[in-house]
Amino acid sequence: MELKQLQFFVVSADMGSFKRAAEVLYTTQPHVSKIIKTLETELKVELFNRNAVGVELTEDGKKVYAQASAIMQKMDLIRQVGGDRPRQKLYISSVPNSKLVEIFSLFCQKEKDGDFQYQFLEATVEEIMGHMHHHTSEIGFVFISQRQQAGFTHQLEHKKLDFIPMKKTKPCLLVGKNSPLYGLSSIDPSVLQTVRLVQTREDFYSISVHPGHLKEDISVGHNSRAVVRANSDSVVMSLLEHTDMGTVSCDLLAGKFERYKLRAISLTGLKDSIHFGYIKRKRDDLSPAAERFVAYLGKVLK
């Protein structure tokens, strides 16, 4: 048995799919399937039930997963021993949001005298849950619709994660000075059908894709006016600054860090609220560095 086999097994279980595991591991789906099959042959048990949408752990697989996860965690600890490594680490994943990045930058400056190693990854909500589950990040910041809470909570339970809400907010349309809507404080969501949109790449939990965020008959994620998709928030911000495009966002930090001179326009008559907060592993306490960052972020949000 090799550590590579255990790594592929744990990641496949975390992601619920050989295809998604392959993306995380930077390899191919057939290679992941082959590695898992060799492990099953060696252990003489079936670890997964395969189906059309992915894989699920068998009862034997659940037992092996508990032990394999513990081994992978111990390996991470062993790798940290020795050398002149920083005493403190802060590994964060976040949905793309330029304001959160700016807050993170200010925190790094505030903590400049500490002995730190930082990591900040931008990802979709589904990817963030994966990062948390196999310890790529310690903490993950996300926006979740009230209507998505049930499905989101189910996914968290499956991956042994917790969501800690920090603030409740509302969807809005973010535009720059070139937008004809720039001077407005609020609009009906139906107006979105006339706006050229730029949106970050989507997953099920994206603010823009879920019709529950808006009126029942409007789904921005499938709006033909969404002319640009981007995997970088800086691309979105630049397009808002220099074009008449808009983006569906939220008013969490409206009026703060507005170096792009953007306007958050309220969407009237919405039933849903959006919860901003962070994901952590159930069995792990936050490190002192993560606790300080959450406290710092909490002060900014007030």
C-alpha positions in Angstrom: 0.0 0.0 0.0 1.3 3.4 -1.0 0.5 6.9 0.3 -0.5 7.9 -3.2 -3.3 5.3 -3.1 -4.6 6.7 0.1 -4.4 10.2 -1.1 -6.4 9.4 -4.3 -8.9 7.4 -2.2 -9.4 10.3 0.3 -9.7 13.0 -2.3 -12.2 10.8 -4.3 -14.3 10.3 -1.2 -14.2 14.0 -0.4 -15.2 15.1 -3.9 -17.7 12.3 -4.5 -16.5 11.8 -8.0 -13.4 10.4 -9.8 -13.7 13.2 -12.3 -13.6 15.9 -9.7 -10.8 14.1 -7.8 -8.8 14.1 -11.0 -9.2 17.8 -11.4 -8.0 18.4 -7.8 -5.1 16.0 -8.2 -4.1 17.3 -11.7 -4.4 14.0 -13.4 -6.9 12.0 -15.4 -10.1 10.3 -14.4 -9.0 6.9 -15.8 -5.8 7.2 -13.7 -7.7 7.9 -10.5 -10.0 5.0 -11.2 -7.0 2.7 -11.8 -5.3 3.7 -8.6 -8.5 3.2 -6.6 -9.0 -0.2 -8.2 -5.5 -1.3 -7.3 -6.2 -0.3 -3.7 -9.5 -2.3 -3.7 -7.7 -5.3 -5.0 -5.0 -5.1 -2.4 -7.5 -4.7 0.4 -9.9 -7.2 -1.1 -12.9 -4.9 -0.5 -15.0 -2.6 -2.6 -14.4 1.0 -1.3 -17.0 2.8 -3.5 -20.4 2.2 -5.0 -20.1 3.6 -8.6 -23.1 5.3 -10.2 -23.9 7.7 -13.0 -23.3 10.8 -11.0 -20.3 9.9 -9.0 -19.2 7.5 -6.2 -20.2 6.9 -2.6 -18.3 5.1 0.1 -19.4 1.5 0.9 -19.6 0.5 4.6 -16.0 -0.9 4.2 -15.0 2.2 2.5 -16.2 4.4 5.4 -14.0 2.4 7.8 -11.0 2.7 5.5 -11.7 6.4 5.0 -11.5 7.1 8.7 -8.1 5.5 9.0 -6.8 6.9 5.7 -7.8 10.5 6.6 -6.0 10.2 9.9 -2.9 9.0 8.1 -2.9 11.9 5.6 -3.3 14.4 8.5 -0.3 12.8 10.3 1.7 13.1 7.1 0.9 16.8 6.9 2.2 17.2 10.4 5.4 15.2 9.7 6.1 17.4 6.6 6.0 20.5 8.9 8.8 19.2 11.1 12.3 20.5 10.6 13.7 23.3 8.6 13.3 27.1 9.1 9.5 27.0 8.6 7.3 29.9 9.7 5.8 29.3 13.1 2.3 30.4 12.0 0.3 29.5 8.9 -2.9 31.1 7.6 -4.3 29.2 4.6 -7.5 30.7 3.3 -9.9 29.8 0.4 -12.5 32.3 -0.7 -15.1 32.9 -3.4 -13.7 35.7 -5.7 -14.3 39.0 -4.0 -11.9 42.0 -4.4 -12.9 43.6 -1.1 -12.1 40.5 0.9 -8.7 40.4 -0.8 -8.1 44.0 0.2 -9.1 43.2 3.8 -6.7 40.2 3.7 -4.0 42.5 2.4 -4.6 45.0 5.2 -4.5 42.2 7.8 -1.1 41.0 6.3 0.3 44.5 6.8 -1.1 44.6 10.4 0.6 41.3 11.2 3.9 42.1 9.4 6.0 41.6 12.5 4.8 38.0 12.9 6.4 35.0 11.5 3.8 33.9 9.0 3.3 31.8 5.9 0.1 32.9 4.0 -2.0 31.2 1.3 -5.1 32.7 -0.3 -6.9 30.7 -2.9 -10.0 31.9 -5.0 -12.4 29.1 -5.8 -16.1 28.2 -6.2 -18.0 27.1 -3.1 -17.8 23.5 -4.1 -14.0 23.8 -4.6 -13.7 25.5 -1.2 -15.5 22.6 0.5 -13.0 20.3 -1.2 -10.0 22.5 -0.1 -11.3 22.3 3.5 -11.9 18.6 3.4 -8.4 17.6 2.3 -6.6 20.3 4.3 -5.5 22.5 1.5 -7.0 25.4 3.5 -7.9 26.0 7.1 -10.8 28.3 6.6 -13.1 29.1 3.6 -15.2 32.2 3.1 -18.5 31.9 1.1 -21.8 33.5 0.4 -24.9 31.2 0.7 -28.5 32.0 -0.2 -31.2 31.3 2.4 -32.8 28.9 0.0 -29.6 27.0 -0.5 -29.1 26.4 3.2 -30.7 22.9 3.3 -28.6 21.5 0.5 -25.5 23.3 1.6 -25.9 22.0 5.2 -26.2 18.4 3.8 -23.0 18.8 1.9 -21.2 20.1 5.0 -22.4 17.2 7.1 -21.2 14.8 4.5 -17.8 16.4 4.5 -17.7 16.9 8.3 -17.6 20.7 8.0 -19.3 23.6 9.8 -20.5 26.9 8.5 -20.2 29.9 10.8 -22.3 32.8 9.6 -20.8 36.3 10.1 -23.3 38.7 8.5 -26.6 38.6 6.6 -26.9 40.7 3.4 -28.9 41.1 0.2 -28.2 40.6 -3.5 -27.5 43.8 -5.5 -26.4 44.8 -9.0 -22.9 46.3 -9.0 -22.2 48.8 -11.8 -19.6 51.3 -12.7 -19.9 55.0 -13.8 -20.4 54.0 -17.5 -23.7 52.2 -16.7 -26.9 54.0 -17.4 -28.2 52.7 -14.0 -25.3 54.2 -12.1 -27.4 57.0 -10.5 -30.1 54.7 -9.2 -30.3 53.4 -5.6 -32.7 50.5 -6.4 -34.2 48.6 -9.4 -36.8 45.9 -9.9 -35.0 42.5 -10.6 -36.7 42.4 -14.0 -34.4 45.2 -15.2 -31.5 42.7 -15.1 -32.8 41.2 -18.3 -31.7 44.4 -20.1 -28.2 44.6 -18.5 -25.1 43.2 -20.1 -23.6 41.1 -17.3 -20.1 39.9 -16.4 -20.1 37.1 -13.9 -17.5 34.9 -12.2 -17.5 31.2 -13.0 -20.4 29.4 -11.5 -21.2 26.4 -9.4 -24.6 25.5 -7.8 -24.0 28.0 -4.9 -23.1 31.0 -7.0 -25.0 34.2 -6.2 -25.7 34.7 -9.9 -26.9 31.3 -10.9 -29.6 30.3 -8.3 -33.1 31.6 -9.1 -33.9 31.6 -5.4 -31.9 34.8 -5.1 -34.3 36.6 -7.4 -37.9 36.6 -8.3 -39.2 33.1 -9.3 -39.2 33.8 -13.0 -35.7 35.3 -13.2 -32.5 33.3 -13.3 -29.5 35.6 -13.9 -27.2 32.6 -14.4 -28.9 31.7 -17.6 -29.6 35.2 -18.8 -28.5 35.6 -22.4 -27.2 39.1 -21.4 -24.4 37.5 -19.4 -21.8 38.2 -22.0 -18.6 37.6 -20.1 -17.6 34.7 -17.7 -14.4 35.2 -15.7 -12.5 33.1 -13.1 -10.9 36.3 -11.6 -12.6 39.0 -9.6 -10.0 41.5 -10.9 -11.3 40.9 -14.5 -14.9 41.6 -13.3 -13.8 44.8 -11.5 -11.9 46.1 -14.6 -14.9 45.4 -16.9 -17.3 47.2 -14.5 -14.9 50.2 -14.3 -14.4 50.5 -18.1 -17.7 49.3 -19.6 -21.4 49.6 -19.1 -21.7 46.1 -17.8 -23.0 45.0 -14.4 -22.6 42.1 -12.1 -24.9 40.4 -9.6 -23.2 40.6 -6.3 -24.2 41.5 -2.7 -24.1 44.6 -0.6 -22.0 43.1 2.2 -19.3 45.9 1.9 -21.2 48.5 -0.1 -19.5 51.9 0.3 -16.3 50.4 1.7 -13.0 50.0 -0.3 -14.6 51.6 -3.3 -11.4 52.3 -5.2 -13.2 51.4 -8.5 -16.0 53.9 -7.8 -18.7 51.3 -8.2 -22.3 51.6 -7.1 -24.3 48.8 -5.4 -27.9 49.1 -6.6 -30.5 47.3 -4.4 -32.8 44.7 -6.1 -36.3 45.4 -4.7 -38.9 42.8 -3.7 -36.6 39.9 -3.0 -37.6 37.1 -0.6 -34.1 35.7 0.0 -31.2 36.9 2.0 -27.6 35.9 1.6 -25.4 34.7 4.5 -21.7 35.5 4.5 -19.5 33.4 6.7 -16.7 30.8 6.8 -16.4 27.1 6.6 -14.2 25.2 9.0 -13.6 21.5 9.8 -15.8 20.2 12.6 -13.0 18.4 14.5 -10.5 21.3 14.3 -10.3 24.5 16.2 -9.1 27.6 14.3 -5.5 28.4 14.7 -4.6 31.7 16.5 -3.8 33.3 13.2 -7.2 32.3 11.7 -9.0 33.5 14.9 -7.3 36.9 14.6 -8.2 37.2 10.9 -11.9 36.4 11.6 -11.9 38.9 14.5 -10.4 41.6 12.2 -12.9 40.8 9.4 -15.7 41.0 11.9 -14.7 44.5 12.9 -14.6 45.6 9.3 -18.1 44.2 8.6 -19.7 46.2 11.4 
